[in-house]
Amino acid sequence: MNGCRLKVACEDLGVDLKTLNRWKESPDDQRRGPLDAPANKLSLEEKGRIIEIATSCEYQDTSPWKIVASLADQGITKTERSKWCY
């Protein structure tokens, strides 16, 4: 049998030997991710409004940071502006 031992290879790669064995048993990704949507998730209306503004002739070549500053100058509330850059 050629090659190095699994333990040495795992150490070199920074992968725990138990993780390798788990991957062999079930190669599918078993992570599930969060079950709930984040509290600050944009609504479909908010997403649509942001896309509408960002793609308008006035802002199409402008960075989000400059759009936020422009909206602030126009009196758009901080809550609405904060969703642009995060």
C-alpha positions in Angstrom: 0.0 0.0 0.0 1.5 3.4 -1.0 1.0 6.8 0.6 1.1 8.1 4.1 -1.1 7.2 7.1 -4.5 8.8 7.4 -3.6 10.3 10.8 -0.6 12.1 9.4 -2.5 13.3 6.3 -5.3 14.6 8.4 -2.9 16.5 10.7 -1.2 18.0 7.6 -4.6 19.2 6.3 -5.9 20.3 9.6 -8.8 17.9 9.5 -9.7 15.8 12.5 -9.5 12.0 11.9 -13.1 11.7 13.3 -14.3 14.2 10.7 -12.7 12.2 7.9 -14.4 9.0 9.2 -17.7 10.8 9.4 -17.3 12.0 5.8 -16.6 8.4 4.7 -19.8 7.2 6.3 -22.0 10.0 4.8 -20.3 12.2 2.2 -23.4 14.5 2.1 -23.1 17.8 4.0 -25.1 17.3 7.2 -25.1 20.9 8.3 -28.6 22.4 8.3 -28.1 26.1 8.9 -30.3 28.4 10.9 -34.0 27.5 11.2 -35.3 31.0 11.5 -34.9 34.0 9.2 -32.8 36.9 10.7 -34.9 39.6 12.5 -33.5 42.2 10.1 -34.3 40.4 6.9 -35.5 42.6 4.1 -39.1 42.2 3.0 -39.8 41.7 -0.7 -41.0 45.3 -0.9 -37.8 46.7 0.7 -35.6 44.6 -1.7 -37.6 45.8 -4.6 -37.4 49.5 -3.5 -33.6 49.2 -3.1 -33.2 47.7 -6.5 -35.5 50.3 -8.0 -33.4 53.1 -6.6 -30.0 51.6 -7.2 -30.8 50.9 -10.9 -32.4 54.3 -11.5 -30.7 56.7 -13.9 -29.7 58.9 -11.0 -27.9 56.2 -9.1 -26.9 53.5 -11.6 -23.2 54.3 -11.4 -23.1 55.2 -7.7 -21.8 53.1 -4.8 -24.2 52.1 -2.1 -22.4 54.4 0.4 -22.9 57.4 -1.9 -26.5 56.5 -2.4 -27.1 56.4 1.3 -25.5 59.8 1.7 -27.7 61.2 -1.1 -30.8 59.7 0.5 -29.8 61.3 3.8 -29.5 64.7 2.1 -33.0 64.2 0.8 -34.4 63.4 4.3 -34.9 59.7 3.9 -35.0 58.2 7.5 -31.9 56.5 9.0 -33.8 53.2 9.3 -34.4 53.1 5.6 -30.9 54.1 4.7 -29.2 51.6 7.0 -30.5 48.6 5.0 -28.4 49.7 2.0 -24.9 48.9 3.3 -25.2 45.8 5.4 
